[in-house]
């Protein structure tokens, strides 16, 4: 009952699980977001062209920054884990330390480092790339105020005493 495909699939999953790092998933996500999001953004013809260009640039730039930042932080974590293992005489635990610190570094990089870099660099890069764009805003006109004089004479409440018995839940068919 053990077919060659089942055995191959089992070996593939075991090897993938033993040699997997958090970095691989993060890099895959960064590359796919860096390619697919700008592509789909530019295909959306309902949006204004400048808006599409800015959004596509921002998404592609974020994907590139994420890819590079993940690689840098993961290599730094490898060195830090090796240093910690040597100082604490736990060289046997080095792979577990690297795996745990890699997961932590990927998470912290996604939460803090990538958004910070993108927020700092996106606007200056867009301004450098789009030099001909005028950034002057047209002043907006204030909305006209049409206030009516309210007439409170003849105002009645929606709940009259005579409607009291005709409203609410009926119990017993009454």
C-alpha positions in Angstrom: 0.0 0.0 0.0 3.1 2.2 0.1 3.3 3.7 -3.4 6.4 5.5 -4.6 4.5 8.8 -4.7 3.5 8.5 -1.1 7.1 7.7 -0.1 8.4 10.6 -2.1 5.9 13.0 -0.7 6.6 11.8 2.9 10.4 12.3 2.4 9.8 15.7 0.8 7.7 16.9 3.8 10.1 15.5 6.3 13.1 17.2 4.7 11.2 20.5 4.2 10.2 20.4 7.9 13.7 19.7 9.1 15.4 22.3 7.0 12.8 25.0 7.0 13.4 28.5 8.4 11.1 31.4 9.0 13.2 33.3 6.6 12.0 31.2 3.6 8.4 32.0 4.1 9.0 35.7 4.7 11.1 35.9 1.5 8.5 34.1 -0.5 5.8 36.5 0.7 8.0 39.5 0.1 8.8 38.5 -3.5 5.2 37.6 -4.4 3.9 40.9 -2.9 6.6 42.8 -4.6 5.6 41.4 -8.0 1.9 40.7 -7.8 0.6 43.7 -6.0 2.1 46.3 -8.3 0.9 44.2 -11.3 -2.6 44.0 -10.1 -2.6 47.7 -9.1 -1.6 48.8 -12.5 -4.3 46.7 -14.1 -7.0 48.4 -12.2 -8.3 50.9 -14.7 -10.9 52.3 -12.4 -8.3 54.3 -10.4 -6.6 57.4 -11.5 -3.2 56.9 -13.3 -1.1 58.8 -10.8 -2.7 57.0 -7.9 -2.0 53.6 -9.5 1.6 54.6 -10.2 2.2 55.7 -6.6 0.5 52.6 -5.2 2.4 50.2 -7.5 5.7 51.9 -6.7 5.0 51.8 -3.0 4.1 48.1 -3.0 7.1 47.1 -5.2 9.4 49.2 -3.1 8.1 47.6 0.1 8.6 44.1 -1.3 12.2 45.0 -2.3 13.0 46.5 1.1 11.4 43.5 2.8 13.4 41.0 0.9 16.7 42.8 1.5 15.9 43.5 5.2 15.0 39.9 5.9 18.3 38.7 4.4 20.3 41.2 6.4 18.5 40.6 9.7 18.7 36.8 9.3 22.4 36.9 8.7 22.9 39.1 11.7 20.8 36.8 13.8 22.9 33.8 12.8 26.0 35.6 14.0 24.4 36.7 17.2 23.1 33.1 17.9 26.6 31.7 17.3 28.1 34.3 19.7 25.5 33.5 22.4 26.0 29.8 22.0 29.8 30.2 22.4 29.5 32.5 25.4 27.1 30.2 27.2 28.8 26.9 26.2 25.6 25.6 24.5 27.0 24.8 21.0 24.7 21.8 20.8 21.7 24.1 21.0 22.9 26.4 18.2 20.4 25.2 15.5 17.5 25.7 17.9 18.8 29.1 18.9 19.2 30.2 15.3 15.7 28.9 14.4 14.1 30.7 17.3 16.0 33.9 16.9 15.3 33.8 13.1 11.5 33.6 13.8 11.8 36.5 16.2 13.9 38.6 13.9 11.5 38.0 10.9 8.6 39.1 13.1 10.3 42.2 14.5 11.5 43.1 11.0 8.0 42.9 9.6 6.6 44.9 12.5 9.1 47.7 12.9 12.0 47.8 10.5 10.3 47.5 7.1 7.5 50.0 7.8 10.1 52.5 9.2 12.4 52.3 6.2 9.4 52.5 3.8 7.9 55.5 5.6 11.2 57.3 5.5 12.2 56.5 1.9 9.0 56.3 -0.1 8.2 60.0 -0.5 11.7 61.2 -1.3 12.1 58.5 -3.9 8.8 59.3 -5.5 9.7 62.9 -5.7 13.0 62.1 -7.3 11.4 59.8 -9.8 8.6 62.2 -10.7 10.4 65.6 -11.0 7.9 67.0 -13.4 4.9 66.6 -11.1 3.7 69.8 -9.6 2.9 69.3 -5.9 0.8 72.4 -5.6 -2.7 71.8 -4.3 -5.7 73.7 -5.5 -7.5 75.4 -2.6 -10.8 73.9 -1.8 -13.9 76.1 -1.6 -15.8 75.9 1.7 -19.2 74.2 1.5 -22.2 76.5 1.4 -24.2 76.5 4.6 -27.9 76.5 4.0 -29.4 76.8 7.5 -33.1 76.8 7.7 -35.0 78.3 10.6 -36.5 75.4 12.5 -40.2 75.7 13.4 -41.0 73.9 16.6 -44.6 74.9 16.7 -46.9 72.0 16.0 -44.2 69.5 17.0 -45.7 66.4 18.5 -43.9 63.4 20.0 -44.1 60.2 18.0 -45.5 58.3 21.0 -48.9 59.4 22.1 -50.8 57.9 25.0 -53.5 56.6 22.6 -50.8 54.5 20.8 -49.4 53.1 24.0 -51.8 50.1 24.0 -51.3 49.4 20.3 -47.6 49.0 20.5 -45.2 46.5 21.8 -45.4 42.7 22.2 -48.8 41.1 22.4 -49.2 38.5 25.0 -52.2 36.1 25.1 -53.6 37.3 21.7 -54.8 40.6 23.0 
